[in-house]
Every structure is written in C-alpha cells, then in structure tokens.
Amino acid sequence: MLTQPVRLAVHSHDRGDFANVRHKNVLLYWPHGFGDWAQFSQVLPFLEPTNRYWITRFGDDSVSLMDGH
C-alpha cells in the first residue's frame, strides 16, 4: 500500500474547464444518491479520449457495480 500526499486539481461544473482536461488521470466522484448512471450519461459526451477515467462514489454498498467498467 502506498500512502503519501497527492496534489489534485479539482474541476467541476461550477469551476469550469473540465472539457479542457487532456492527457490526465481523472477521478469522477458522485456522492451517494439516486440516479448515478443517469448523471453519468450527462457527463459522457464531455469525456476526452486522451484521459484515463475512474469512477467512484461514497456511502453506498453498490460501489462494486462500477469496478472494472
């Protein structure tokens, strides 16, 4: 297990510039709630093919549904 501080840039709908992220590792995060896949369908058109994406959310037992996808 690797434990060390990591500097992260945060991009969100209200901070803008998400569409300009290129050649990065990107973590997509949703809080617990209904409609995660519906929300993801709204983000899909903005995903840049040069990035690598991971999806996670907090506070739900079904996070494993997103593993490997």
Backbone as ProteinMPNN parsed JSONL, in Angstrom:
{"seq_chain_A": "MLTQPVRLAVHSHDRGDFANVRHKNVLLYWPHGFGDWAQFSQVLPFLEPTNRYWITRFGDDSVSLMDGH", "coords_chain_A": {"N_chain_A": [[0.836, -1.163, 0.0], [0.572, 2.156, -0.882], [1.131, 5.158, 0.659], [0.937, 8.5, 0.624], [1.043, 12.087, 0.417], [-0.984, 13.621, -2.09], [-1.208, 15.84, -4.751], [-4.001, 17.357, -6.136], [-5.948, 18.488, -8.853], [-9.018, 20.173, -9.005], [-11.92, 19.979, -10.845], [-15.052, 21.108, -11.716], [-18.584, 21.378, -12.47], [-19.259, 23.963, -11.74], [-16.837, 25.254, -11.492], [-15.737, 25.109, -13.936], [-13.859, 24.456, -17.04], [-13.543, 21.694, -17.274], [-13.87, 20.371, -19.703], [-11.519, 20.929, -21.004], [-9.492, 19.389, -19.965], [-6.755, 17.364, -20.555], [-4.861, 14.428, -21.384], [-4.615, 13.28, -18.773], [-5.015, 11.611, -15.563], [-8.165, 10.924, -14.389], [-10.511, 11.218, -11.841], [-13.801, 10.512, -11.399], [-16.334, 11.513, -9.315], [-19.206, 10.836, -7.378], [-21.522, 11.755, -4.879], [-23.391, 9.713, -2.546], [-26.491, 8.602, -3.746], [-29.581, 8.668, -5.667], [-29.746, 7.861, -9.134], [-27.16, 7.79, -10.273], [-26.145, 6.634, -12.647], [-27.726, 7.914, -14.494], [-26.821, 10.525, -14.162], [-24.197, 10.133, -14.995], [-24.59, 9.678, -17.707], [-24.963, 12.229, -18.602], [-22.445, 13.277, -18.411], [-20.857, 11.77, -20.105], [-20.626, 12.733, -22.912], [-18.642, 14.635, -22.618], [-16.248, 13.439, -22.029], [-12.847, 13.079, -22.572], [-10.882, 11.409, -24.928], [-8.107, 11.155, -24.538], [-7.624, 10.997, -21.866], [-7.454, 9.023, -18.794], [-9.951, 7.382, -17.023], [-11.58, 6.986, -13.844], [-14.238, 5.867, -11.798], [-16.02, 6.641, -8.876], [-17.925, 6.525, -5.835], [-19.284, 7.615, -2.701], [-20.493, 6.121, 0.266], [-22.264, 4.028, -0.322], [-23.349, 0.664, -0.784], [-23.151, -0.462, -3.276], [-20.943, 0.246, -4.787], [-19.204, -1.505, -5.944], [-20.421, -2.225, -8.298], [-19.431, -0.519, -10.174], [-16.826, -1.229, -10.467], [-14.197, -2.055, -12.596], [-15.364, -1.102, -14.904]], "CA_chain_A": [[0.0, 0.0, 0.0], [1.305, 3.414, -0.996], [0.469, 6.275, 1.337], [1.679, 9.745, 0.557], [0.18, 13.192, -0.034], [-1.16, 13.751, -3.533], [-1.795, 17.116, -5.175], [-5.054, 17.119, -7.11], [-6.694, 19.62, -9.399], [-10.451, 19.911, -8.947], [-12.718, 20.604, -11.903], [-16.464, 20.78, -11.539], [-19.467, 22.153, -13.347], [-19.275, 25.373, -11.354], [-15.491, 25.821, -11.638], [-15.457, 25.122, -15.37], [-12.626, 23.953, -17.626], [-13.479, 20.229, -17.32], [-13.757, 19.934, -21.099], [-10.16, 21.186, -21.484], [-8.532, 18.491, -19.309], [-6.19, 16.455, -21.552], [-3.711, 13.587, -21.02], [-4.569, 13.21, -17.306], [-5.795, 10.606, -14.85], [-9.327, 11.663, -13.9], [-11.418, 10.515, -10.952], [-15.16, 11.054, -11.381], [-16.892, 11.206, -8.0], [-20.57, 11.21, -7.046], [-21.97, 11.378, -3.536], [-24.456, 8.714, -2.509], [-27.798, 9.103, -4.16], [-30.282, 8.04, -6.781], [-29.525, 8.398, -10.469], [-25.747, 7.921, -10.628], [-25.934, 6.316, -14.056], [-28.362, 8.991, -15.262], [-25.88, 11.65, -14.109], [-23.051, 9.78, -15.823], [-24.958, 9.855, -19.119], [-24.805, 13.649, -18.912], [-21.002, 13.556, -18.447], [-20.24, 11.001, -21.191], [-20.213, 13.485, -24.101], [-17.512, 15.514, -22.325], [-15.04, 12.673, -21.718], [-11.779, 13.253, -23.553], [-10.262, 10.093, -25.118], [-6.694, 11.111, -24.13], [-7.58, 10.831, -20.412], [-7.842, 7.745, -18.192], [-11.01, 7.706, -16.082], [-12.041, 6.088, -12.794], [-15.488, 6.343, -11.215], [-16.278, 6.177, -7.519], [-18.872, 7.298, -5.049], [-19.117, 7.366, -1.279], [-21.661, 5.897, 1.1], [-23.221, 3.074, -0.874], [-22.821, -0.698, -0.859], [-23.085, -0.956, -4.649], [-19.819, 0.813, -5.497], [-18.577, -2.57, -6.715], [-21.028, -2.266, -9.621], [-18.639, 0.312, -11.076], [-15.488, -1.776, -10.579], [-13.846, -2.675, -13.862], [-16.182, -0.583, -16.004]], "C_chain_A": [[0.892, 1.24, 0.0], [0.512, 4.506, -0.297], [1.383, 7.48, 1.308], [0.726, 10.849, 0.11], [0.157, 13.268, -1.565], [-1.797, 15.106, -3.814], [-2.795, 16.831, -6.288], [-5.642, 18.434, -7.592], [-8.172, 19.24, -9.385], [-11.147, 20.7, -10.04], [-14.16, 20.18, -11.67], [-17.306, 21.669, -12.439], [-19.455, 23.638, -12.999], [-17.896, 26.034, -11.427], [-15.05, 25.864, -13.099], [-14.181, 24.412, -15.758], [-12.514, 22.428, -17.67], [-13.246, 19.733, -18.747], [-12.351, 20.122, -21.656], [-9.093, 20.308, -20.827], [-8.076, 17.454, -20.336], [-5.0, 15.685, -20.969], [-3.521, 13.502, -19.496], [-5.258, 11.943, -16.819], [-6.93, 11.354, -14.163], [-10.198, 10.754, -13.04], [-12.761, 11.227, -10.986], [-15.812, 10.58, -10.095], [-18.328, 11.686, -7.908], [-20.826, 10.874, -5.596], [-23.086, 10.343, -3.643], [-25.773, 9.342, -2.969], [-28.348, 8.372, -5.355], [-29.832, 8.66, -8.096], [-28.078, 8.552, -10.876], [-25.509, 7.669, -12.103], [-26.605, 7.35, -14.945], [-27.457, 10.22, -15.277], [-24.681, 11.369, -15.013], [-23.36, 9.958, -17.304], [-24.843, 11.313, -19.541], [-23.33, 14.035, -19.054], [-20.34, 12.9, -19.663], [-19.813, 11.826, -22.405], [-18.973, 14.359, -23.882], [-16.219, 14.77, -22.036], [-14.067, 12.747, -22.887], [-11.044, 11.922, -23.705], [-8.785, 10.021, -24.727], [-6.536, 10.912, -22.627], [-7.873, 9.39, -20.02], [-8.806, 8.074, -17.068], [-11.265, 6.591, -15.081], [-13.303, 6.714, -12.218], [-15.602, 5.795, -9.802], [-17.393, 7.01, -6.92], [-18.739, 6.858, -3.608], [-20.471, 7.072, -0.642], [-22.679, 4.933, 0.543], [-22.56, 1.704, -0.979], [-22.608, -1.167, -2.283], [-21.961, -0.301, -5.456], [-19.167, -0.245, -6.376], [-19.215, -2.737, -8.087], [-20.188, -1.515, -10.641], [-17.219, -0.24, -11.266], [-15.279, -2.424, -11.933], [-14.64, -2.182, -15.057], [-15.728, 0.817, -16.372]], "O_chain_A": [[1.836, 1.348, 0.782], [-0.649, 4.746, -0.628], [2.465, 7.476, 1.895], [-0.296, 10.565, -0.515], [1.16, 13.009, -2.231], [-2.796, 15.476, -3.198], [-2.477, 16.149, -7.262], [-5.807, 19.375, -6.816], [-8.53, 18.11, -9.717], [-10.991, 21.916, -10.152], [-14.435, 19.0, -11.451], [-16.801, 22.588, -13.083], [-19.625, 24.48, -13.88], [-17.806, 27.262, -11.423], [-14.106, 26.571, -13.451], [-13.498, 23.835, -14.913], [-11.47, 21.914, -18.072], [-12.502, 18.777, -18.96], [-12.019, 19.532, -22.684], [-7.906, 20.473, -21.109], [-8.899, 16.748, -20.919], [-4.233, 16.219, -20.168], [-2.404, 13.636, -18.996], [-5.988, 11.289, -17.564], [-6.686, 12.314, -13.432], [-10.575, 9.66, -13.459], [-12.853, 12.406, -10.643], [-15.841, 9.382, -9.813], [-18.641, 12.806, -8.31], [-20.399, 9.822, -5.12], [-23.65, 10.134, -4.717], [-26.103, 10.473, -2.61], [-27.665, 7.558, -5.977], [-29.568, 9.861, -8.157], [-27.777, 9.368, -11.748], [-24.759, 8.403, -12.746], [-26.112, 7.639, -16.035], [-27.34, 10.885, -16.306], [-24.205, 12.261, -15.714], [-22.483, 10.349, -18.075], [-24.644, 11.599, -20.721], [-23.004, 15.006, -19.737], [-19.361, 13.429, -20.191], [-18.701, 11.625, -22.893], [-18.328, 14.775, -24.845], [-15.186, 15.403, -21.817], [-14.432, 12.505, -24.037], [-10.617, 11.351, -22.701], [-8.251, 8.92, -24.594], [-5.423, 10.68, -22.156], [-8.457, 8.629, -20.791], [-8.525, 8.944, -16.244], [-11.181, 5.408, -15.412], [-13.428, 7.937, -12.155], [-15.314, 4.623, -9.558], [-17.753, 8.065, -7.441], [-18.133, 5.823, -3.331], [-21.473, 7.704, -0.976], [-23.854, 5.01, 0.9], [-21.36, 1.6, -1.233], [-21.944, -2.182, -2.493], [-22.017, -0.294, -6.686], [-18.633, 0.076, -7.438], [-18.603, -3.341, -8.968], [-20.223, -1.828, -11.831], [-16.489, 0.234, -12.136], [-16.086, -3.246, -12.369], [-14.588, -2.795, -16.123], [-16.292, 1.43, -17.278]]}, "name": "protein", "num_of_chains": 1, "seq": "MLTQPVRLAVHSHDRGDFANVRHKNVLLYWPHGFGDWAQFSQVLPFLEPTNRYWITRFGDDSVSLMDGH"}
